[in-house]
Amino acid sequence: FFETETFLRFRDACAKAGIDGDTLVPGIFPIENWKGARNFAKRCGTVIPAWLDDAFDKAVRDDRQDLLATAICSELCSELLEEGVQKLHFYTLNRPELTRDVCFALGLTPKVALENVA
């Protein structure tokens, strides 16, 4: 999912079905490569917001895709935490830098150099 509301609707539907929505842990996939992430999402049937396509088109043009990816992921995680989500699961795919930057932006961890990962 690319928008907070998607997860929140799912959490609410689970709660209505008797599933404790507070135990759900959203999987966060920081966008390292928009083209690859977009293709993967499309194959999974995930709705891709037009604003996201437009934003990454401009970011790629200006060589700012890492900054955009960090900002979008940080905002998504911040909104989830504000809505009561207690845990986040990051899919790093052996590329932990963006996840580290997001956690730093959220104030969850100090920014440190990554060593001996994966």
OpenMM code with the backbone's topology and positions (N, CA, C; nanometers):
from openmm import Vec3, app, unit

residues = "PHE PHE GLU THR GLU THR PHE LEU ARG PHE ARG ASP ALA CYS ALA LYS ALA GLY ILE ASP GLY ASP THR LEU VAL PRO GLY ILE PHE PRO ILE GLU ASN TRP LYS GLY ALA ARG ASN PHE ALA LYS ARG CYS GLY THR VAL ILE PRO ALA TRP LEU ASP ASP ALA PHE ASP LYS ALA VAL ARG ASP ASP ARG GLN ASP LEU LEU ALA THR ALA ILE CYS SER GLU LEU CYS SER GLU LEU LEU GLU GLU GLY VAL GLN LYS LEU HIS PHE TYR THR LEU ASN ARG PRO GLU LEU THR ARG ASP VAL CYS PHE ALA LEU GLY LEU THR PRO LYS VAL ALA LEU GLU ASN VAL ALA".split()
positions = [
    Vec3(0.0846, -0.1180, 0.0000),
    Vec3(0.0000, 0.0000, 0.0000),
    Vec3(0.0892, 0.1243, 0.0000),
    Vec3(0.0371, 0.2288, -0.0612),
    Vec3(0.1128, 0.3532, -0.0726),
    Vec3(0.0523, 0.4665, 0.0085),
    Vec3(-0.0683, 0.4464, 0.0583),
    Vec3(-0.1360, 0.5511, 0.1340),
    Vec3(-0.1859, 0.4949, 0.2671),
    Vec3(-0.1708, 0.5728, 0.3704),
    Vec3(-0.2060, 0.5317, 0.5069),
    Vec3(-0.3494, 0.4808, 0.5152),
    Vec3(-0.4401, 0.5491, 0.4481),
    Vec3(-0.5817, 0.5149, 0.4563),
    Vec3(-0.6084, 0.3709, 0.4132),
    Vec3(-0.5283, 0.3201, 0.3215),
    Vec3(-0.5462, 0.1819, 0.2752),
    Vec3(-0.5274, 0.0848, 0.3906),
    Vec3(-0.4208, 0.1031, 0.4661),
    Vec3(-0.3967, 0.0147, 0.5807),
    Vec3(-0.5030, 0.0358, 0.6889),
    Vec3(-0.5388, 0.1601, 0.7135),
    Vec3(-0.6369, 0.1874, 0.8192),
    Vec3(-0.7726, 0.1261, 0.7871),
    Vec3(-0.8132, 0.1302, 0.6596),
    Vec3(-0.9393, 0.0641, 0.6212),
    Vec3(-0.9303, -0.0866, 0.6447),
    Vec3(-0.8169, -0.1454, 0.6113),
    Vec3(-0.7960, -0.2885, 0.6344),
    Vec3(-0.8013, -0.3200, 0.7842),
    Vec3(-0.7344, -0.2390, 0.8648),
    Vec3(-0.7351, -0.2585, 1.0103),
    Vec3(-0.8773, -0.2500, 1.0646),
    Vec3(-0.9549, -0.1527, 1.0163),
    Vec3(-1.0932, -0.1357, 1.0630),
    Vec3(-1.1802, -0.2534, 1.0204),
    Vec3(-1.1588, -0.3026, 0.8980),
    Vec3(-1.2351, -0.4188, 0.8504),
    Vec3(-1.2020, -0.5425, 0.9339),
    Vec3(-1.0763, -0.5572, 0.9700),
    Vec3(-1.0365, -0.6693, 1.0563),
    Vec3(-1.1046, -0.6589, 1.1917),
    Vec3(-1.1065, -0.5392, 1.2475),
    Vec3(-1.1700, -0.5190, 1.3779),
    Vec3(-1.3187, -0.5542, 1.3722),
    Vec3(-1.3857, -0.5144, 1.2631),
    Vec3(-1.5279, -0.5470, 1.2478),
    Vec3(-1.5505, -0.6969, 1.2346),
    Vec3(-1.4502, -0.7672, 1.1823),
    Vec3(-1.4606, -0.9128, 1.1659),
    Vec3(-1.4159, -0.9874, 1.2919),
    Vec3(-1.3836, -0.9123, 1.3979),
    Vec3(-1.3442, -0.9757, 1.5230),
    Vec3(-1.1951, -1.0019, 1.5372),
    Vec3(-1.1162, -0.9513, 1.4441),
    Vec3(-0.9704, -0.9666, 1.4511),
    Vec3(-0.9148, -0.8430, 1.5195),
    Vec3(-0.8292, -0.8639, 1.6168),
    Vec3(-0.7705, -0.7521, 1.6895),
    Vec3(-0.6788, -0.6732, 1.5966),
    Vec3(-0.7274, -0.5594, 1.5490),
    Vec3(-0.6515, -0.4770, 1.4561),
    Vec3(-0.5241, -0.4212, 1.5140),
    Vec3(-0.5165, -0.4160, 1.6475),
    Vec3(-0.3958, -0.3628, 1.7109),
    Vec3(-0.2775, -0.4583, 1.6983),
    Vec3(-0.3044, -0.5828, 1.6627),
    Vec3(-0.1944, -0.6786, 1.6486),
    Vec3(-0.1401, -0.6839, 1.5059),
    Vec3(-0.2039, -0.6126, 1.4136),
    Vec3(-0.1570, -0.6105, 1.2760),
    Vec3(-0.0291, -0.5276, 1.2646),
    Vec3(0.0659, -0.5777, 1.1901),
    Vec3(0.1918, -0.5066, 1.1690),
    Vec3(0.2046, -0.4775, 1.0190),
    Vec3(0.1981, -0.3510, 0.9805),
    Vec3(0.2081, -0.3193, 0.8382),
    Vec3(0.3495, -0.3424, 0.7853),
    Vec3(0.3564, -0.3970, 0.6662),
    Vec3(0.4850, -0.4156, 0.5995),
    Vec3(0.5179, -0.2916, 0.5190),
    Vec3(0.6318, -0.2326, 0.5476),
    Vec3(0.6740, -0.1087, 0.4822),
    Vec3(0.7864, -0.1413, 0.3849),
    Vec3(0.7672, -0.1015, 0.2609),
    Vec3(0.8646, -0.1282, 0.1552),
    Vec3(0.9174, 0.0054, 0.1042),
    Vec3(1.0267, 0.0546, 0.1639),
    Vec3(1.0820, 0.1818, 0.1154),
    Vec3(1.1183, 0.1708, -0.0333),
    Vec3(1.0863, 0.2716, -0.1088),
    Vec3(1.1020, 0.2663, -0.2544),
    Vec3(1.2451, 0.3017, -0.2933),
    Vec3(1.3243, 0.2000, -0.3194),
    Vec3(1.4619, 0.2195, -0.3661),
    Vec3(1.4642, 0.2461, -0.5163),
    Vec3(1.3709, 0.1845, -0.5877),
    Vec3(1.3664, 0.1945, -0.7332),
    Vec3(1.2192, 0.2019, -0.7731),
    Vec3(1.1745, 0.3200, -0.8148),
    Vec3(1.0326, 0.3383, -0.8421),
    Vec3(0.9828, 0.2470, -0.9532),
    Vec3(1.0571, 0.2336, -1.0592),
    Vec3(1.0127, 0.1500, -1.1705),
    Vec3(0.9905, 0.0062, -1.1235),
    Vec3(1.0851, -0.0482, -1.0484),
    Vec3(1.0711, -0.1843, -0.9974),
    Vec3(0.9581, -0.1968, -0.8967),
    Vec3(0.9481, -0.0995, -0.8051),
    Vec3(0.8423, -0.1025, -0.7036),
    Vec3(0.7048, -0.0902, -0.7692),
    Vec3(0.6966, -0.0047, -0.8712),
    Vec3(0.5699, 0.0145, -0.9408),
    Vec3(0.5279, -0.1132, -1.0129),
    Vec3(0.6213, -0.1762, -1.0818),
    Vec3(0.5900, -0.3016, -1.1517),
    Vec3(0.5461, -0.4102, -1.0548),
    Vec3(0.6154, -0.4209, -0.9416),
    Vec3(0.5801, -0.5201, -0.8399),
    Vec3(0.4396, -0.4932, -0.7852),
    Vec3(0.4117, -0.3677, -0.7527),
    Vec3(0.2804, -0.3314, -0.6994),
    Vec3(0.1698, -0.3602, -0.8009),
    Vec3(0.1977, -0.3281, -0.9247),
    Vec3(0.0989, -0.3513, -1.0305),
    Vec3(0.0667, -0.5003, -1.0436),
    Vec3(0.1704, -0.5847, -1.0394),
    Vec3(0.1487, -0.7298, -1.0495),
    Vec3(0.0699, -0.7832, -0.9299),
    Vec3(0.0829, -0.7165, -0.8161),
    Vec3(0.0099, -0.7588, -0.6956),
    Vec3(-0.1319, -0.7029, -0.6896),
    Vec3(-0.1660, -0.6161, -0.7836),
    Vec3(-0.2993, -0.5566, -0.7839),
    Vec3(-0.3127, -0.4372, -0.6907),
    Vec3(-0.2019, -0.3802, -0.6491),
    Vec3(-0.2039, -0.2648, -0.5598),
    Vec3(-0.2395, -0.1384, -0.6374),
    Vec3(-0.3254, -0.0588, -0.5801),
    Vec3(-0.3619, 0.0683, -0.6419),
    Vec3(-0.2423, 0.1629, -0.6320),
    Vec3(-0.2043, 0.2204, -0.7459),
    Vec3(-0.0923, 0.3139, -0.7496),
    Vec3(-0.1495, 0.4543, -0.7713),
    Vec3(-0.1381, 0.5392, -0.6711),
    Vec3(-0.1945, 0.6739, -0.6844),
    Vec3(-0.1243, 0.7536, -0.7946),
    Vec3(-0.2019, 0.8290, -0.8700),
    Vec3(-0.1457, 0.9093, -0.9791),
    Vec3(-0.0437, 1.0103, -0.9269),
    Vec3(-0.0690, 1.0656, -0.8082),
    Vec3(0.0229, 1.1655, -0.7541),
    Vec3(0.1617, 1.1054, -0.7314),
    Vec3(0.1664, 0.9759, -0.7001),
    Vec3(0.2944, 0.9108, -0.6741),
    Vec3(0.3727, 0.8924, -0.8037),
    Vec3(0.3040, 0.8514, -0.9088),
    Vec3(0.3677, 0.8422, -1.0402),
    Vec3(0.4260, 0.9775, -1.0810),
    Vec3(0.3471, 1.0801, -1.0662),
    Vec3(0.3895, 1.2144, -1.1043),
    Vec3(0.5092, 1.2603, -1.0202),
    Vec3(0.5017, 1.2364, -0.8908),
    Vec3(0.6111, 1.2785, -0.8018),
    Vec3(0.7417, 1.2087, -0.8377),
    Vec3(0.7362, 1.0776, -0.8645),
    Vec3(0.8598, 1.0076, -0.8985),
    Vec3(0.9105, 1.0446, -1.0375),
    Vec3(0.8211, 1.0737, -1.1313),
    Vec3(0.8657, 1.1216, -1.2625),
    Vec3(0.9507, 1.2478, -1.2462),
    Vec3(0.9022, 1.3400, -1.1659),
    Vec3(0.9745, 1.4657, -1.1434),
    Vec3(1.1022, 1.4428, -1.0630),
    Vec3(1.0954, 1.3556, -0.9635),
    Vec3(1.2130, 1.3292, -0.8804),
    Vec3(1.3244, 1.2620, -0.9607),
    Vec3(1.2879, 1.1693, -1.0466),
    Vec3(1.3879, 1.1030, -1.1318),
    Vec3(1.4501, 1.2054, -1.2257),
    Vec3(1.3671, 1.2894, -1.2831),
    Vec3(1.4158, 1.3942, -1.3737),
    Vec3(1.5195, 1.4831, -1.3045),
    Vec3(1.4949, 1.5142, -1.1758),
    Vec3(1.5812, 1.6047, -1.1002),
    Vec3(1.6852, 1.5324, -1.0153),
    Vec3(1.6948, 1.4000, -1.0322),
    Vec3(1.7875, 1.3170, -0.9542),
    Vec3(1.7665, 1.3354, -0.8036),
    Vec3(1.6394, 1.3330, -0.7631),
    Vec3(1.6030, 1.3507, -0.6215),
    Vec3(1.5174, 1.2353, -0.5705),
    Vec3(1.5244, 1.1195, -0.6373),
    Vec3(1.4358, 1.0094, -0.5999),
    Vec3(1.4626, 0.9567, -0.4591),
    Vec3(1.5884, 0.9573, -0.4133),
    Vec3(1.6156, 0.9104, -0.2775),
    Vec3(1.5531, 1.0028, -0.1735),
    Vec3(1.5625, 1.1324, -0.1967),
    Vec3(1.5016, 1.2290, -0.1055),
    Vec3(1.3500, 1.2121, -0.1026),
    Vec3(1.2894, 1.1965, -0.2195),
    Vec3(1.1446, 1.1762, -0.2267),
    Vec3(1.1055, 1.0467, -0.1577),
    Vec3(1.1786, 0.9394, -0.1834),
    Vec3(1.1470, 0.8097, -0.1230),
    Vec3(1.1538, 0.8174, 0.0295),
    Vec3(1.2557, 0.8852, 0.0812),
    Vec3(1.2686, 0.8999, 0.2267),
    Vec3(1.1520, 0.9812, 0.2823),
    Vec3(1.1166, 1.0893, 0.2157),
    Vec3(1.0078, 1.1747, 0.2633),
    Vec3(0.8740, 1.1015, 0.2614),
    Vec3(0.8458, 1.0323, 0.1521),
    Vec3(0.7175, 0.9618, 0.1406),
    Vec3(0.7077, 0.8502, 0.2446),
    Vec3(0.8133, 0.7731, 0.2581),
    Vec3(0.8107, 0.6623, 0.3539),
    Vec3(0.8023, 0.7147, 0.4974),
    Vec3(0.8751, 0.8216, 0.5269),
    Vec3(0.8711, 0.8802, 0.6614),
    Vec3(0.7316, 0.9310, 0.6945),
    Vec3(0.6686, 0.9962, 0.5982),
    Vec3(0.5329, 1.0476, 0.6203),
    Vec3(0.4343, 0.9328, 0.6413),
    Vec3(0.4439, 0.8295, 0.5602),
    Vec3(0.3564, 0.7134, 0.5744),
    Vec3(0.3709, 0.6522, 0.7138),
    Vec3(0.4948, 0.6297, 0.7552),
    Vec3(0.5192, 0.5690, 0.8866),
    Vec3(0.4729, 0.6591, 0.9999),
    Vec3(0.4983, 0.7879, 0.9876),
    Vec3(0.4548, 0.8833, 1.0897),
    Vec3(0.3030, 0.8808, 1.1052),
    Vec3(0.2326, 0.8805, 0.9941),
    Vec3(0.0856, 0.8764, 0.9991),
    Vec3(0.0368, 0.7458, 1.0614),
    Vec3(0.0994, 0.6339, 1.0272),
    Vec3(0.0598, 0.5057, 1.0855),
    Vec3(0.0797, 0.5068, 1.2367),
    Vec3(0.1925, 0.5578, 1.2813),
    Vec3(0.2200, 0.5638, 1.4251),
    Vec3(0.1214, 0.6565, 1.4953),
    Vec3(0.0893, 0.7691, 1.4331),
    Vec3(-0.0085, 0.8624, 1.4902),
    Vec3(-0.1470, 0.7986, 1.5010),
    Vec3(-0.1773, 0.7043, 1.4128),
    Vec3(-0.3070, 0.6366, 1.4133),
    Vec3(-0.3092, 0.5156, 1.5067),
    Vec3(-0.2046, 0.4986, 1.5848),
    Vec3(-0.2044, 0.3933, 1.6849),
    Vec3(-0.1353, 0.2641, 1.6462),
    Vec3(-0.0791, 0.2584, 1.5257),
    Vec3(-0.0022, 0.1395, 1.4873),
    Vec3(0.1183, 0.1328, 1.5791),
    Vec3(0.1402, 0.0151, 1.6376),
    Vec3(0.2448, 0.0041, 1.7387),
    Vec3(0.3762, -0.0512, 1.6864),
    Vec3(0.3718, -0.1193, 1.5723),
    Vec3(0.4935, -0.1780, 1.5163),
    Vec3(0.4931, -0.1605, 1.3652),
    Vec3(0.6124, -0.1490, 1.3089),
    Vec3(0.6299, -0.1414, 1.1649),
    Vec3(0.7300, -0.2493, 1.1248),
    Vec3(0.7050, -0.3146, 1.0135),
    Vec3(0.7997, -0.4138, 0.9613),
    Vec3(0.8528, -0.3605, 0.8293),
    Vec3(0.9843, -0.3413, 0.8214),
    Vec3(1.0456, -0.2888, 0.7001),
    Vec3(1.1030, -0.4016, 0.6161),
    Vec3(1.0725, -0.3977, 0.4884),
    Vec3(1.1336, -0.4877, 0.3912),
    Vec3(1.2523, -0.4125, 0.3311),
    Vec3(1.3731, -0.4491, 0.3682),
    Vec3(1.4911, -0.3756, 0.3217),
    Vec3(1.5523, -0.4354, 0.1961),
    Vec3(1.5269, -0.5632, 0.1705),
    Vec3(1.5845, -0.6317, 0.0552),
    Vec3(1.7361, -0.6109, 0.0492),
    Vec3(1.7994, -0.6220, 0.1643),
    Vec3(1.9447, -0.6077, 0.1790),
    Vec3(1.9959, -0.4688, 0.1420),
    Vec3(1.9095, -0.3711, 0.1498),
    Vec3(1.9481, -0.2315, 0.1269),
    Vec3(1.8954, -0.1488, 0.2450),
    Vec3(1.9658, -0.1505, 0.3552),
    Vec3(1.9128, -0.0904, 0.4781),
    Vec3(1.9244, 0.0615, 0.4879),
    Vec3(1.9947, 0.1258, 0.3970),
    Vec3(2.0200, 0.2690, 0.4103),
    Vec3(1.8928, 0.3530, 0.4154),
    Vec3(1.8002, 0.3274, 0.3266),
    Vec3(1.6772, 0.4060, 0.3243),
    Vec3(1.5953, 0.3831, 0.4512),
    Vec3(1.5890, 0.2590, 0.4963),
    Vec3(1.5166, 0.2306, 0.6206),
    Vec3(1.5824, 0.3018, 0.7385),
    Vec3(1.7153, 0.3012, 0.7419),
    Vec3(1.7874, 0.3738, 0.8475),
    Vec3(1.7512, 0.5214, 0.8429),
    Vec3(1.7488, 0.5792, 0.7230),
    Vec3(1.7180, 0.7211, 0.7087),
    Vec3(1.5748, 0.7517, 0.7516),
    Vec3(1.4824, 0.6617, 0.7214),
    Vec3(1.3432, 0.6801, 0.7629),
    Vec3(1.3327, 0.6740, 0.9151),
    Vec3(1.3958, 0.5767, 0.9759),
    Vec3(1.3920, 0.5649, 1.1224),
    Vec3(1.4547, 0.6870, 1.1886),
    Vec3(1.5613, 0.7386, 1.1291),
    Vec3(1.6238, 0.8607, 1.1794),
    Vec3(1.5269, 0.9782, 1.1670),
    Vec3(1.4613, 0.9904, 1.0523),
    Vec3(1.3659, 1.0997, 1.0313),
    Vec3(1.2491, 1.0930, 1.1294),
    Vec3(1.2120, 0.9725, 1.1690),
    Vec3(1.1021, 0.9548, 1.2645),
    Vec3(1.1470, 0.9765, 1.4090),
    Vec3(1.2780, 0.9910, 1.4288),
    Vec3(1.3308, 1.0092, 1.5638),
    Vec3(1.3386, 0.8799, 1.6424),
    Vec3(1.3393, 0.7672, 1.5722),
    Vec3(1.3395, 0.6370, 1.6390),
    Vec3(1.4800, 0.5851, 1.6678),
    Vec3(1.5788, 0.6363, 1.5971),
    Vec3(1.7141, 0.5856, 1.6133),
    Vec3(1.8134, 0.6924, 1.5690),
    Vec3(1.9312, 0.6936, 1.6288),
    Vec3(2.0328, 0.7873, 1.5808),
    Vec3(2.0851, 0.7429, 1.4446),
    Vec3(2.1308, 0.8365, 1.3653),
    Vec3(2.1870, 0.8016, 1.2342),
    Vec3(2.3302, 0.7513, 1.2559),
    Vec3(2.3522, 0.6285, 1.2150),
    Vec3(2.4834, 0.5669, 1.2304),
    Vec3(2.5262, 0.5059, 1.0988),
    Vec3(2.6542, 0.4831, 1.0862),
    Vec3(2.7054, 0.4145, 0.9670),
    Vec3(2.6653, 0.2686, 0.9748),
    Vec3(2.6322, 0.2108, 0.8611),
    Vec3(2.5949, 0.0703, 0.8566),
    Vec3(2.7190, -0.0117, 0.8250),
    Vec3(2.7402, -0.1155, 0.9052),
    Vec3(2.8549, -0.2030, 0.8846),
    Vec3(2.8112, -0.3478, 0.8974),
    Vec3(2.8711, -0.4338, 0.8172),
    Vec3(2.8483, -0.5779, 0.8256),
    Vec3(2.7003, -0.6147, 0.8211),
    Vec3(2.6273, -0.5557, 0.7276),
    Vec3(2.4860, -0.5914, 0.7123),
    Vec3(2.4706, -0.6810, 0.5908),
    Vec3(2.3811, -0.7742, 0.6051),
    Vec3(2.3476, -0.8720, 0.5004),
    Vec3(2.4733, -0.9320, 0.4481),
] * unit.nanometer
topology = app.Topology()
chain = topology.addChain("A")
for resn in residues:
    res = topology.addResidue(resn, chain)
    for name in ("N", "CA", "C"):
        topology.addAtom(name, app.Element.getBySymbol(name[0]), res)
